[in-house]
Amino acid sequence: MWAEGYTHVMGLDEVGRGCLAGPVVAAGVVFHPETDIPKIRDSKTIGEDERNELAQQIKEEALLWTVQEGSIAEIDELNILWASLHTMQKCVDSTKITPDYLLVDGNRFISSLIPYTCLVKGDDRSMSIAAASILAKVYRDDLMKKLHEVFPEYGWNTNVGYPTAIHKKGLKEFGYTEYHRTSFKLGTDKLRTQNNKTS
């Protein structure tokens, strides 16, 4: 895209689609064409300490970056796929400099006036998408760990909202919090019945 004359190519990625709790989080990153950060790769393959260091480096070296949330209400109203896509669009709309091309992780995006390309496994193929995945994951993991201090029953300090055994056990024993996605069906009807009986 740089070779074709585009100057503000934004990589977009999101994290948290498969979680039972917490927002979906997206990030957008635009680099200068000459920027090269060799250690950047898919955030899921990087240890926490290195990921935090890379997040700081990305913020320092990027031409622009942004992190946006898709709320629980948006997820439950739109469904997780569309909430994820709309949250990535928030990244595009939130910057002072409008991107002139978008590289989107995955195989789908919403209709956009800005030209874009969807890249399956984009965080393995694009530095800007991988950088976006790192910023989004660092932001979301930190958020869920803070929420764990208020709701320690679900193990969010380790599972950050994903459906682990500890999280499922917490749901069965304590029910749902305001941060849970009620549209997700993990024995939802049964759990609600149990909660109604005990409330």
Secondary structure, DSSP 8 states (H G I E B T S, - for coil): -TTTT-S-EEEEEEE-TT-SBS-EEEEEEE--TT---TT---GGGS-HHHHHHHHHHHHHH-SEEEEEEE-HHHHHHH-HHHHHHHHHHHHHHHSSS--SEEEEESS-----SS-EEEETTGGGT-HHHHHHHHHHHHHHHHHHHHHHHH-GGG-HHHHTTS--HHHHHHHHHH---TTB-TTS-SSHHHHHHHHHHH-
